[in-house]
Amino acid sequence: MLRAVVCLPTYNERENLEPMVRALGGVLDTARDRVLVIDDSSPDGTGQIADRLAEELPWVSVLHRPEKTGIGPAYLAGFRWALAEGVELVLEMDCDFSHDPADVPRLIAAAENADLVLGSRYVAGGGTENWGLVRRFVSRAGCLYAQVLLGVRMRDLTGGFKCFRRETLEAIDLDAVSARGYGFQIETTYRVLRAGLRVKEIPIRFTERRVGDSKMTSSIVAEAAWRVPLLRTRALAGRL
């Protein structure tokens, strides 16, 4: 059985993909771990780079999706692939080096005593680098907003560096997860908490991407904002 798969959703990440995959190869046990690139038909050739890496490196696999429909559906496709392959641990991370590949073994180790591990910017020892004041405020305010409305104690609900146990993904209804943007991170963590499972935060340093364009847009922020009270309403009604 495979131990872990790192899901890397990509859209126009040609500068970052190969360095990231090779960095992950240096920290994973490639005899029992995998990297899964989930490419949304990137027009810059990211998908072709992924295919070349998969031909060269037996621990790399690729999912090609026909169009860009959001990070949520991309991750769900990766989760379903991992579950079908019998993987024990399923990780999310960004492809742009915002998340340090060297932290992946720490998330894997922490999953021995948790059902979901969050790489957290907002616990002791965590933080962000190369962010301006506005970006820091928006991120922190978004986390506090979700904490208060959902009534949970997790500090970093919007982060995308996670490690799920396969049993955790099987315990939540993936077909019911509907957020497409970064609200997906809030929704999946909240569903895990609602299922009564153990969620653990470990500190990470989040660094702004080095090359390429950010995928964050105002519509993604807006989706996360209106989905949070909707999640709470559904939970109170017993429909989550």
Rosetta blueprint (number, residue, H / E / L):
1 M L
2 L L
3 R L
4 A E
5 V E
6 V E
7 C E
8 L E
9 P E
10 T E
11 Y L
12 N L
13 E L
14 R L
15 E L
16 N L
17 L H
18 E H
19 P H
20 M H
21 V H
22 R H
23 A H
24 L H
25 G H
26 G L
27 V L
28 L L
29 D L
30 T L
31 A L
32 R L
33 D E
34 R E
35 V E
36 L E
37 V E
38 I E
39 D E
40 D L
41 S L
42 S L
43 P L
44 D L
45 G L
46 T H
47 G H
48 Q H
49 I H
50 A H
51 D H
52 R H
53 L H
54 A H
55 E H
56 E H
57 L L
58 P L
59 W L
60 V E
61 S E
62 V E
63 L E
64 H E
65 R L
66 P L
67 E L
68 K L
69 T L
70 G L
71 I H
72 G H
73 P H
74 A H
75 Y H
76 L H
77 A H
78 G H
79 F H
80 R H
81 W H
82 A H
83 L H
84 A H
85 E H
86 G L
87 V L
88 E L
89 L E
90 V E
91 L E
92 E E
93 M L
94 D L
95 C L
96 D L
97 F L
98 S L
99 H L
100 D L
101 P H
102 A H
103 D H
104 V H
105 P H
106 R H
107 L H
108 I H
109 A H
110 A H
111 A H
112 E H
113 N H
114 A L
115 D L
116 L E
117 V E
118 L E
119 G E
120 S E
121 R L
122 Y L
123 V L
124 A L
125 G L
126 G L
127 G E
128 T E
129 E E
130 N L
131 W L
132 G L
133 L H
134 V H
135 R H
136 R H
137 F H
138 V H
139 S H
140 R H
141 A H
142 G H
143 C H
144 L H
145 Y H
146 A H
147 Q H
148 V H
149 L H
150 L H
151 G L
152 V L
153 R L
154 M L
155 R L
156 D L
157 L L
158 T L
159 G L
160 G L
161 F L
162 K E
163 C E
164 F E
165 R E
166 R H
167 E H
168 T H
169 L H
170 E H
171 A H
172 I L
173 D L
174 L H
175 D H
176 A H
177 V L
178 S L
179 A L
180 R L
181 G L
182 Y L
183 G H
184 F H
185 Q H
186 I H
187 E H
188 T H
189 T H
190 Y H
191 R H
192 V H
193 L H
194 R H
195 A L
196 G L
197 L L
198 R L
199 V E
200 K E
201 E E
202 I E
203 P E
204 I L
205 R E
206 F E
207 T E
208 E L
209 R L
210 R L
211 V L
212 G L
213 D L
214 S L
215 K L
216 M L
217 T L
218 S H
219 S H
220 I H
221 V H
222 A H
223 E H
224 A H
225 A H
226 W H
227 R H
228 V H
229 P H
230 L H
231 L H
232 R H
233 T H
234 R H
235 A H
236 L H
237 A L
238 G L
239 R L
240 L L
